[in-house]
Each structure stands twice: as structure tokens, then as C-alpha cells.
Amino acid sequence: MNARLLAAGALVALLVVVGAAVVAGRPDDSIETAAPTVSTGTTVPPAAEPAPDTPELPDRGLHPPLREIDGWLQSDVTSLEELRGKVVAVQFWTFGCSNCRATLPHMQELYRTYRDQGFEIVGVHAPEFSFEEDVDNIVEAAADLGVTWPIALDTAKQTFHSWQEGTRAFWPRIYLLDREGHIRYDHIGEGRYDEIDAAVAALLAEPTGP
């Protein structure tokens, strides 16, 4: 009887050893692992995107006058002085300029976001080629490109050159004016859209007086 029990015990032990060896010999990709658990005790919010740094906004003085403007489109305004009290983006552009067109989605977004907060855009249209001088072409291009803000017609480019010091002038170029009409920001070309947005927001947040 004892011999039978010993034999049975030995057989069980042998089966346990063999089973362990078979499990240990499985390839890694056949072993199922438990899915990681997520603690519900504390919610960790996703990291917020850092806000763009507000650029330096030095006071560069009162803007120059608009010179020899031929007329205005899409506005009853006929001068920058009429926009005192608003933050104004003055953008030099022409509809045939691909770089100018590339900035328009951002200008449209600025207009949608800040117009009701006291922000205005004035697009000073300074044509590069003769076909860009035709008012009907400008009207058509503005509609096609989604330019809905006031457009000042600078056909002879007198304002285009008088505002841009030096021997070179650029399309596109944007100036930001504070509520008193002082130039506070200047950028040539495309890009820096987050920076421009931050600058507009900062100028709108400035105190308006006593």
C-alpha cells in the first residue's frame, strides 16, 4: 500500500515538472499578458499647449498718413483717423501676390475672432502689375479670396513706399496700430501667425485711458 502511494506521488511530481517545462518553453508571442489598468482615483489632465509669448510691442510713434489713396472699397471709412479707439491691422498687399494670398486665411481668422472686440483691418492694395490696378479686378479678387474688410486703393503706391523706410518695400507687410494710432508691431512676409494673434490680443487688452 505504501509502495503504491509512493509510486503515485512520484507520478504526480513528474507530471508537475513536465508541465512547468512545457509552459517555460512557450515562445513569447504566445503568452497573453493582462491589459494595463488605469487608476480611476486621480484624473491627470493632458498637458496644455503653451500660449505663444506676446512679442515686444514698443511704441514706434503715430502712423504716417495715407498718401494719394484713390478711394476705398467695402467701407464707409475714408481715413485711419476715423478708426481711433480701435486696434487696427494695416496690411500692404496686392491680389496677384501669392505670398499675400497665403496670409489671408489668418487675416480672416483674426477678423472673425477680434472684430467684435474693437479690431479692424485695413488692406492697403498697392498693385505690382497693371492688371492689378483695375478696380473691377480688385473687387472680383476680394470676393474670390474672402477679403471682407476695408480696402484702401493705393494705385500709385505712394503710401506703400512712404510707410516702408529704406530702398525696398514689401508685399505682404502688416503693421498693428494701437487704439491711439501708434505703430506697435511690424512684420514682413508670411508666418508668425500665433505671434500676430498674441499681439492683437495684447493691444486689445491694454487700458483705454483714465
Phi, psi and omega per residue, in radians:
M1 nan -0.844 3.122
N2 -1.093 -0.607 3.137
A3 -1.158 -0.700 3.105
R4 -1.106 -0.723 3.122
L5 -1.109 -0.726 3.126
L6 -1.103 -0.691 -3.135
A7 -1.160 -0.721 3.116
A8 -1.122 -0.714 3.114
G9 -1.100 -0.692 3.130
A10 -1.116 -0.674 -3.139
L11 -1.139 -0.736 3.104
V12 -1.074 -0.783 3.136
A13 -1.050 -0.704 3.141
L14 -1.130 -0.727 3.116
L15 -1.104 -0.687 3.109
V16 -1.075 -0.773 -3.129
V17 -1.116 -0.767 -3.130
V18 -1.123 -0.737 3.123
G19 -1.067 -0.747 3.128
A20 -1.098 -0.680 3.136
A21 -1.140 -0.668 -3.140
V22 -1.153 -0.774 3.115
V23 -1.088 -0.770 -3.121
A24 -1.116 -0.427 -3.097
G25 -1.545 -0.006 3.128
R26 -1.145 2.470 3.018
P27 -1.187 2.705 -3.056
D28 -1.013 -0.680 -3.027
D29 -1.282 -0.061 3.105
S30 -1.734 -0.069 -3.105
I31 -1.627 2.131 3.112
E32 -1.438 2.342 3.114
T33 -1.963 2.606 -3.139
A34 -1.231 2.486 3.092
A35 -1.160 2.488 3.130
P36 -1.103 2.493 3.124
T37 -1.613 2.672 3.120
V38 -2.006 2.209 3.132
S39 -1.219 2.343 3.102
T40 -1.775 0.102 -3.103
G41 -1.296 -0.635 -3.092
T42 -2.339 2.275 3.107
T43 -1.664 2.145 3.119
V44 -1.767 1.946 -3.104
P45 -1.197 2.670 3.085
P46 -1.123 2.607 -3.140
A47 -1.104 2.287 -3.131
A48 -1.341 2.535 3.049
E49 -1.198 2.320 3.140
P50 -1.125 2.428 3.104
A51 -1.204 2.495 3.117
P52 -1.105 2.482 3.116
D53 -1.180 2.379 3.067
T54 -1.216 2.238 -3.120
P55 -1.224 2.891 3.011
E56 -1.082 2.392 -3.112
L57 -2.206 1.105 -3.128
P58 -1.155 2.648 3.113
D59 -1.441 1.947 -3.123
R60 -1.654 0.139 3.106
G61 1.632 3.024 -3.110
L62 -1.084 2.446 -3.134
H63 -1.083 2.646 3.039
P64 -1.165 2.862 3.088
P65 -1.259 2.755 2.962
L66 -1.415 2.150 -3.015
R67 -1.897 2.298 3.034
E68 0.912 0.779 3.031
I69 -1.280 2.271 -3.065
D70 -1.417 -0.259 -3.117
G71 2.748 3.104 -3.117
W72 -2.216 2.540 3.051
L73 -2.028 2.554 3.004
Q74 1.125 0.498 -3.096
S75 -2.874 2.616 2.960
D76 -1.560 -0.158 3.125
V77 -1.260 2.446 3.119
T78 -2.211 0.164 3.114
S79 -2.847 2.784 3.062
L80 -1.247 -0.490 -3.140
E81 -1.048 -0.526 3.125
E82 -1.229 -0.192 -3.120
L83 -1.798 0.195 3.071
R84 -0.986 2.459 -3.066
G85 1.698 -0.201 3.074
K86 -1.980 2.689 2.932
V87 -1.471 2.257 -2.990
V88 -2.173 2.291 2.958
A89 -1.702 2.093 3.054
V90 -1.801 1.998 -3.124
Q91 -2.014 2.155 3.006
F92 -1.477 2.203 -3.060
W93 -2.706 2.951 2.945
T94 -2.600 2.491 -2.929
F95 -1.184 -0.344 3.115
G96 -1.470 -0.047 -3.074
C97 -1.548 2.051 -3.108
S98 -1.124 -0.624 3.103
N99 -1.137 -0.669 3.087
C100 -1.102 -0.806 -3.123
R101 -1.064 -0.604 -3.121
A102 -1.137 -0.432 -3.137
T103 -1.454 -0.249 -2.962
L104 -1.146 -0.662 3.071
P105 -0.993 -0.679 3.109
H106 -1.218 -0.687 3.097
M107 -1.089 -0.684 3.102
Q108 -1.102 -0.712 3.125
E109 -1.154 -0.720 3.064
L110 -1.007 -0.780 -3.100
Y111 -1.116 -0.760 3.114
R112 -1.114 -0.704 -3.034
T113 -1.300 -0.730 -2.912
Y114 -1.996 -0.116 -3.047
R115 -1.012 -0.720 -3.113
D116 -1.336 -0.046 3.130
Q117 -1.813 0.121 3.124
G118 1.791 0.532 -3.122
F119 -2.012 2.466 3.097
E120 -2.408 2.679 3.034
I121 -2.062 2.421 2.969
V122 -2.138 2.012 3.077
G123 -1.601 1.926 3.116
V124 -1.512 1.850 -3.058
H125 -1.520 1.916 -3.102
A126 -2.029 1.728 -2.987
P127 -1.169 2.511 3.060
E128 -1.616 -0.657 -3.101
F129 -2.096 2.838 -3.028
S130 -1.086 -0.621 -3.121
F131 -1.174 -0.349 3.101
E132 -1.452 -0.092 3.101
E133 -1.453 -0.377 -3.067
D134 -1.230 2.158 -3.065
V135 -1.092 -0.680 3.123
D136 -1.075 -0.664 3.098
N137 -1.158 -0.664 3.119
I138 -1.148 -0.760 3.128
V139 -1.063 -0.796 -3.138
E140 -1.112 -0.763 -3.123
A141 -1.136 -0.705 3.130
A142 -1.053 -0.739 3.121
A143 -1.134 -0.764 -3.120
D144 -1.156 -0.619 -3.045
L145 -1.596 -0.100 3.136
G146 1.354 0.487 3.080
V147 -1.506 1.879 -3.056
T148 -1.934 -0.028 -3.106
W149 -1.600 2.985 -3.137
P150 -1.037 2.467 3.113
I151 -2.143 2.155 3.045
A152 -1.698 2.272 -3.071
L153 -1.576 1.897 -3.105
D154 -1.900 1.069 -2.966
T155 -1.034 -0.734 -3.133
A156 -1.460 -0.002 3.123
K157 1.037 0.488 3.098
Q158 -1.189 -0.752 3.099
T159 -1.221 -0.707 3.131
F160 -0.919 -0.768 -3.104
H161 -1.496 -0.564 -3.097
S162 -1.267 -0.500 3.111
W163 -1.374 -0.470 -3.027
Q164 -1.824 1.799 -3.069
E165 -1.206 2.697 3.111
G166 1.709 -2.975 -3.050
T167 -1.569 -0.154 -3.100
R168 -2.165 2.534 3.054
A169 -2.251 2.723 -2.915
F170 -2.292 2.543 2.843
W171 -2.003 2.391 -0.350
P172 -1.415 2.768 3.016
R173 -2.526 2.353 -3.097
I174 -2.109 2.336 3.002
Y175 -2.027 2.447 3.015
L176 -1.887 2.232 3.124
L177 -1.852 2.407 3.056
D178 -1.368 -3.068 -3.032
R179 -1.161 -0.287 3.113
E180 -1.714 0.068 3.107
G181 1.488 0.268 3.124
H182 -1.588 2.432 3.103
I183 -1.262 2.179 -3.104
R184 -2.123 -0.179 -3.103
Y185 -2.712 2.552 -3.078
D186 -2.577 2.204 3.110
H187 -2.466 2.341 3.118
I188 -1.782 2.343 3.006
G189 1.539 -2.904 3.136
E190 -1.452 3.073 2.992
G191 1.454 -3.042 -3.075
R192 0.989 0.614 -3.043
Y193 -1.163 -0.704 3.096
D194 -1.110 -0.659 3.139
E195 -1.145 -0.762 3.121
I196 -1.100 -0.756 3.114
D197 -1.026 -0.806 3.140
A198 -1.107 -0.638 3.137
A199 -1.171 -0.744 3.101
V200 -1.065 -0.807 3.135
A201 -1.057 -0.709 -3.135
A202 -1.159 -0.719 3.138
L203 -1.175 -0.653 3.103
L204 -1.174 -0.506 -3.110
A205 -1.451 -0.181 -3.137
E206 -1.139 2.534 3.111
P207 -1.052 2.539 -3.063
T208 -1.667 0.057 3.125
G209 2.326 3.113 -3.087
P210 -1.155 nan nan
